[in-house]
Amino acid sequence: MKLSFIIIAIVFSLTTKAQITKVYLTASGLTCSMCSNSINKALKTLDFVEVVKGDVKTYTFELSFKANSHVDFDKIKRKVEDAGFSVSSFTAFVDFSNVQVIDNKPVKIGDHSFLFANLKEPLLNGVKAVKILNRGFVSQREYKQISSPAVAIGIYYATI
């Protein structure tokens, strides 16, 4: 009986039902449409990105992804940095299906682990905007205001 409960718990923890549907990011350091174009081109080279829509006026980029692809936040951030700019805001839209969130326990979504802050509801359903708060995903000013960023490597500190 005890063994079957442990097996069920392990299977449940490995099969979190959530999918990253799109990402909105804001880049800083842009001064013209050529800057925006260089980021746009760099993001399009990622093999998991299907469409990139850039807004020159707000320096934001919307990324949608190929079906059943592995979305890598760090690769997205590196592409922006390799183009000579930095990410000042990074929000992933995640479609949750009955995902239970417990305080101070990371939630695994695909290959990503998230530690949520200021969560209003412990059971997540539907599409939620998840703002990544790690260094390099928000402005330096905003990062300094965060009281307890995740220090473990590979965990994204986030808020909904």
Residue pairs with C-beta under 8 A, 6 or more apart in sequence:
13 108
14 108
16 99
16 107
16 108
16 109
17 96
17 97
17 98
17 99
18 94
18 95
18 96
18 97
18 99
18 109
18 110
18 124
19 94
19 95
19 109
19 110
20 65
20 71
20 92
20 93
20 94
20 109
20 110
20 112
21 64
21 65
21 93
21 94
21 95
21 127
22 62
22 63
22 64
22 65
22 92
22 93
23 62
23 63
23 71
23 73
23 76
23 90
23 91
23 92
23 93
24 60
24 61
24 62
24 63
24 89
24 90
24 91
24 93
25 60
25 61
25 63
25 76
25 80
25 87
25 89
25 90
25 91
26 58
26 59
26 60
26 61
26 87
26 88
26 89
26 90
27 36
27 39
27 59
27 60
27 61
27 80
27 85
27 86
27 87
27 88
28 59
28 85
28 86
28 87
28 88
28 139
29 35
29 84
29 85
29 86
30 36
30 39
30 59
30 85
33 56
35 84
35 85
36 54
36 56
36 59
37 54
38 83
38 84
39 54
39 61
39 79
39 80
39 83
39 85
40 52
40 54
40 61
41 83
42 79
42 80
42 82
42 83
43 49
43 52
43 61
43 63
43 76
43 79
43 80
44 52
45 79
46 72
46 75
46 76
46 79
47 66
47 69
48 65
48 66
48 69
48 70
48 71
48 72
49 63
49 64
49 65
49 66
49 76
50 64
50 65
50 66
51 62
51 63
51 64
52 61
52 62
52 63
53 61
53 62
54 60
54 61
54 62
55 61
60 89
63 76
65 71
70 110
70 111
71 92
71 110
72 111
73 90
73 92
73 112
73 132
73 137
73 156
76 90
77 87
77 90
77 136
77 137
80 86
80 87
81 87
81 136
86 136
87 136
87 137
87 138
88 138
88 139
88 142
89 131
89 137
89 138
89 139
90 131
90 132
90 137
90 138
91 129
91 130
91 131
91 132
92 129
92 130
92 132
93 127
93 128
93 129
93 130
94 109
94 127
94 128
94 130
95 126
95 127
96 124
96 125
96 126
96 127
96 128
97 125
98 123
98 124
98 125
99 107
99 109
99 123
99 124
99 125
100 122
100 123
100 124
101 107
101 116
101 119
101 122
101 123
101 124
102 122
103 119
104 115
105 115
106 113
106 114
106 115
106 152
106 155
107 113
107 114
107 115
107 116
108 114
112 156
113 154
113 155
113 156
114 130
114 155
114 156
114 157
114 158
115 150
115 155
115 156
115 157
115 158
116 158
116 159
116 160
117 133
117 148
117 157
117 158
117 159
118 159
118 160
119 159
119 160
120 160
124 160
128 160
129 160
130 158
130 159
130 160
131 138
131 158
131 159
131 160
132 138
132 156
132 157
132 158
133 142
133 143
133 146
133 149
133 156
133 157
133 158
133 159
134 149
134 150
134 156
134 157
135 143
135 149
137 156
138 146
143 149
146 157
148 157
149 157
150 156
150 157
